[in-house]
Amino acid sequence: MHDWQYFFNHVDNSLNEGVYRIFEPEWKAEILYWFSREDVGKKQKEEFIQALIDFDDGCGDFYRYRAYFLACEALAKFPDCSLGDRIVEQLLKLSYAYFRQDKRDWQILPQPLVKTARKTLELTDKKRVVAAFVQLVHTTESRTIMRLAAEKLEQLDPGNKSAILRRSGFANAAKFFLKSSAEDIPTTQEEIVSVDENALAAIINTIETTLSKEICYDAIASLGKIAYGNQAAITALEKFLQINQGDRICLEAATTLWKIDLGNLAALNALVYILETTGNAHLLDCAAAYLLEIDSGNKAAIVALLKVIENSSDQSLCRVAAFNLGKFEPGNKVAISTLSQMLETSQRQTSKDEWEQFYAAKSLIKIDPDNAKAIATFCQMLETSERHWMRLQAAEYLVQIEDYRQQAIKALWEAIALQDEYECRNAIAIFAKIDPSYQLAINAEIQLIKTTQNISILIDAVQNLEEFDLGNKLVKDKLNEVISIFIRLIQIFQEPDENKDDFYPKAISKLSYESCLLDIADSLTKILESEHLPQVVIALKEYLSEKFYKNSSYRYEAVFDIIWHCAENMTYPEFYKAWHS
């Protein structure tokens, strides 16, 4: 097949006669392969690229962008394209709008568009992308733009790192690496990238000289991203751990040292030292959890935890130590007896100890699932605790034990019947975990969605609904109602002081306007099924006009998110029809 119109033949005003395989995921690999074929002429390929970048979809540009991104990916298979430089330059603008030099040309682009453009940058002709970033680094007058471009360039082409750092100044080296993405952490010797020694020296110097704990912490963390196997970094961290011991920064230094030098004894010893000396339960828990991950049979760690239990009078510290001891040695009698004794002690004291009693039972049942004392404690809480959330937590554990399942379910239904929307939401969430097809719980969730006057509850309830079986007939029958509620919510949602509608007026003022809209959009896209997409496009498309963008850019962003999702899951003719309905 040499004719590109087999994949794409736009017939304006008669879409049913057109061919739009470019928008069908199953054809993408075949199309990209077509561009790599030597038996297809350059002229044919150029024409196809031109048709893709010139496509005017006539329905909000959603498919115009999709066609453009496909053209960008095709450049990786057809690097000789005469339009390549212009295409990549435009892709860079879509990916990083703030890179634009002309202030009059700046604009805020919706996140789905930006994210897709950035992803496409990694799939298009790499040489052109690198060249575009290099050009930007060497021509921009903005330090911010230069730094951002340099960071991306370093990810795309590590060989450019030295030139970039020389241009921006080694004084900024530490900041440069502290900003590096966590996704770039090397995991094998083969993935090590040569690190500029001056840059590395700047980071090590920061660790050795700064008086700021936060800067020191960030500098240490940065070594874990760039210094795998580097002896200078290993030595610096070992030296740091000799001088500094037992605090949060030492924990970071020890874990970083282990990352860049697997099996390092100084790292293991530092983690054990934290167990031996810290009075902070959270720090002990973090150190023990990391040790458990890298050396689950560490005898020194077990001895240290036993000493904490034996010598400490801090109940929280002992509880955490016992819990982790039970992780290192499942069935450890000291761990189980310590937590059991805590339960007995807290039960004899006032209700102020209920918190510690709860956490002790929670820890005990995790290391000894059939422990009678832990189960009895949860049963007692289920019956007597004045804290609703604690009763729900107890029910969540007991509902997993066959002999106590009905008792726990009864408590969950009592929570739903309280008419407290927060308790109702939490109880239903537990039902979703234990039985995603439970009809009564699904019904209660849908009723909560339909009746709540609180937006945060509404969003949480829909997110809980996602955990149930969406193929369930009851859910399907009610889903149209739920979607209608969400569409209505987006349509009337305005700044709190502008809200004239009586639909959720009080709840809106209590929450972050921006996060509400984006959460609503996210929740809605997760429950939409194919048959709902046209009605969503029809209902919301008008909110993408310039008038509504000026009135509420946040709503514009939320609506764009939703309709972008629709465009990715509808055929072009279907979307076009809905857009013009």
Residue pairs with C-beta under 8 A, 6 or more apart in sequence:
1 34
2 39
2 40
2 41
2 44
3 44
4 34
4 44
4 45
4 47
4 48
4 51
5 19
6 19
6 21
7 19
7 21
7 22
7 27
7 30
7 31
7 34
7 48
8 19
8 20
8 21
8 22
8 48
8 51
8 52
8 67
9 18
9 19
10 18
10 20
10 51
10 55
11 17
11 18
12 58
15 572
15 573
15 576
16 573
18 573
20 571
20 572
20 573
21 27
21 31
22 31
22 52
22 66
22 67
22 70
23 63
23 66
23 67
23 571
23 572
24 571
28 70
31 70
31 74
32 73
32 74
32 76
32 77
33 77
34 40
35 45
35 48
35 74
35 77
35 78
36 77
36 78
42 80
45 74
45 78
45 81
46 81
46 82
46 83
48 74
49 71
49 74
49 75
49 78
49 81
49 83
49 87
50 83
52 67
52 68
52 70
52 71
52 74
53 67
53 68
53 71
53 83
53 87
55 63
55 64
55 67
55 68
56 64
57 63
57 64
57 67
57 572
57 576
58 576
58 579
59 575
59 576
59 579
59 580
60 541
60 544
60 563
60 579
62 563
62 564
62 567
62 575
63 567
63 572
63 575
65 94
65 113
65 116
66 567
66 568
68 87
68 90
68 91
69 91
69 116
69 117
69 120
71 87
72 87
72 88
72 91
72 120
72 123
72 124
73 120
73 123
73 124
74 81
75 81
75 84
75 87
75 88
75 124
75 125
75 128
76 123
76 124
76 125
76 126
79 125
79 127
79 128
81 87
84 125
84 128
85 128
87 124
88 124
88 125
88 128
88 129
88 132
89 132
91 117
91 120
91 121
91 124
91 129
92 99
92 121
92 129
92 132
92 133
92 136
93 99
93 100
94 109
94 113
94 114
94 117
95 114
95 117
95 118
95 120
95 121
96 114
96 118
96 148
96 149
96 152
97 106
97 107
97 108
97 109
97 114
98 106
98 145
98 148
99 136
99 140
99 145
99 148
99 149
100 106
101 140
108 553
110 556
110 557
110 560
110 561
110 564
111 557
111 561
112 560
112 561
112 564
112 565
113 560
113 564
121 129
122 156
126 156
126 157
129 156
130 153
130 156
130 157
130 160
133 149
133 152
133 153
133 156
134 153
134 160
136 145
136 146
136 149
137 146
137 149
137 150
137 153
137 164
137 167
138 167
140 146
140 149
143 168
146 167
146 168
147 168
147 172
147 175
147 176
147 179
150 164
150 165
150 168
150 176
151 176
151 179
151 180
151 181
153 160
153 164
154 160
154 161
154 164
154 176
154 180
155 181
155 184
158 193
158 194
161 193
161 195
161 196
161 199
162 196
165 172
165 173
165 176
165 196
165 198
165 199
168 176
170 198
170 199
170 202
171 202
173 196
173 198
173 199
173 202
173 203
174 199
174 202
174 203
174 206
174 219
174 222
176 199
177 199
177 203
177 222
177 225
177 226
178 218
178 219
178 221
178 222
180 222
180 225
180 226
182 225
184 225
184 226
185 224
185 225
185 259
186 192
186 193
186 228
187 228
189 228
189 229
191 228
192 228
192 229
193 226
195 226
195 227
195 230
197 232
200 226
200 227
200 230
200 232
200 233
201 232
203 219
203 222
203 223
204 223
204 232
204 233
204 236
206 215
206 216
206 219
207 216
207 219
207 220
207 223
207 236
207 240
208 236
208 240
210 216
210 219
213 249
216 249
217 248
217 249
217 252
220 237
220 240
220 249
220 252
220 253
220 256
221 252
221 256
223 230
223 233
223 236
223 237
223 256
223 260
224 255
224 256
224 259
224 260
227 233
227 234
227 260
228 259
228 260
229 260
229 261
230 260
233 260
234 257
234 260
234 261
234 264
237 253
237 256
237 257
237 260
237 266
237 267
238 257
238 264
238 266
240 250
240 253
241 250
241 253
241 254
241 257
241 266
241 267
241 270
242 266
244 250
244 253
245 270
245 273
245 277
246 273
246 274
246 277
246 278
247 283
248 283
250 270
250 274
251 271
251 274
251 283
251 286
251 287
251 290
253 270
254 266
254 267
254 268
254 270
254 271
254 274
254 287
254 290
255 267
255 271
255 290
257 264
257 266
257 267
257 270
258 264
258 267
258 268
258 290
258 294
261 267
268 291
268 294
268 295
268 298
268 300
269 300
271 287
271 290
271 291
271 301
272 291
272 298
272 300
272 301
272 304
274 283
274 284
274 287
275 284
275 287
275 288
275 291
275 301
275 304
275 305
275 308
275 321
276 304
276 307
276 308
278 284
278 287
279 312
279 314
279 317
280 317
281 314
281 316
281 317
281 319
281 320
284 308
284 317
284 320
284 321
284 324
285 320
285 323
285 324
288 301
288 305
288 320
288 321
288 324
288 327
288 328
289 324
291 298
291 301
292 301
292 324
292 327
292 328
295 301
296 328
297 328
298 328
301 328
302 325
302 328
302 329
305 321
305 322
305 324
305 325
305 328
306 325
306 334
308 317
308 318
308 321
309 318
309 321
309 322
309 325
309 334
309 335
309 338
312 318
312 321
315 342
315 356
316 356
316 359
318 338
318 342
319 338
319 339
319 342
319 356
319 359
319 360
319 363
320 363
322 334
322 335
322 338
322 339
322 342
322 363
323 335
323 339
323 363
323 366
323 367
325 332
325 334
325 335
326 332
326 335
326 336
326 339
326 363
326 366
326 367
326 368
327 367
329 335
330 367
331 368
332 367
335 367
336 364
336 367
336 368
336 371
339 360
339 361
339 363
339 364
339 367
339 374
340 364
340 371
340 373
342 356
342 357
342 360
343 357
343 360
343 361
343 364
343 373
343 374
343 377
344 373
345 353
346 353
346 354
346 356
346 357
346 360
347 357
347 377
347 380
351 386
354 381
354 385
354 387
354 390
357 377
358 377
358 381
358 390
358 393
358 394
360 377
361 373
361 374
361 377
361 378
361 381
362 374
362 393
362 397
364 371
364 373
364 374
365 371
365 374
365 375
365 378
365 397
368 374
375 398
375 401
375 404
378 394
378 397
378 398
378 404
379 394
379 398
379 404
379 407
381 390
381 391
381 393
381 394
382 391
382 394
382 395
382 398
382 407
382 408
382 411
385 391
385 394
388 415
388 418
388 420
388 423
389 423
389 426
391 411
391 415
392 411
392 412
392 415
392 423
392 426
392 427
392 430
394 408
394 411
395 408
395 409
395 411
395 412
395 415
395 427
395 430
396 408
396 430
396 433
398 404
398 405
398 407
398 408
399 405
399 408
399 409
399 412
399 430
399 434
400 434
412 427
412 430
412 431
413 427
415 423
415 424
415 426
415 427
416 423
416 424
416 427
416 428
416 444
418 424
421 448
421 452
421 454
421 457
422 457
424 444
424 448
425 448
425 457
425 460
425 461
425 464
428 441
428 444
428 445
428 448
428 461
428 464
429 460
429 464
429 467
431 438
431 441
431 444
432 441
432 445
432 464
432 465
432 467
432 468
433 467
435 441
436 467
436 468
436 469
437 468
437 469
437 472
438 468
439 472
439 474
441 468
442 465
442 468
442 472
442 474
442 475
443 474
445 461
445 464
445 465
445 468
446 465
446 474
446 475
446 478
446 481
446 482
448 457
448 461
449 458
449 461
449 462
449 465
449 482
449 485
450 481
450 482
450 485
452 458
452 461
453 504
453 506
453 507
454 504
454 507
454 510
455 489
455 504
455 507
455 508
455 510
455 511
455 516
455 520
456 507
456 510
456 511
456 516
458 485
458 489
458 504
459 516
459 519
459 520
459 523
462 482
462 486
462 523
462 524
462 527
463 523
463 526
465 475
465 482
465 527
466 523
466 526
466 527
468 475
469 475
470 476
470 479
470 527
470 529
479 527
479 529
479 532
480 532
482 527
483 524
483 527
483 528
483 532
483 535
483 536
486 520
486 523
486 524
487 524
487 536
487 539
487 540
488 503
489 503
489 504
489 520
490 517
490 520
490 521
490 524
490 540
490 543
490 555
490 558
490 559
490 562
491 539
491 540
491 543
492 499
492 501
492 503
493 499
493 508
493 516
493 517
493 520
493 552
493 555
494 500
494 501
494 551
494 552
494 555
495 513
495 552
496 508
496 509
496 513
499 505
499 508
499 509
508 516
513 554
514 554
517 554
517 555
517 557
517 558
518 554
518 557
518 558
518 561
520 558
521 557
521 558
521 559
521 561
521 562
522 561
524 536
524 562
525 561
525 562
525 565
528 536
528 565
528 566
530 569
530 570
533 566
533 569
533 570
533 574
533 578
534 570
534 574
534 577
534 578
534 581
535 578
536 562
536 563
536 566
537 563
537 566
537 570
537 575
537 578
537 579
538 578
538 581
540 559
540 562
540 563
541 563
541 578
541 579
542 548
543 555
543 556
543 559
544 556
544 559
544 560
544 563
548 555
548 556
549 556
566 575
566 578
567 575
570 578
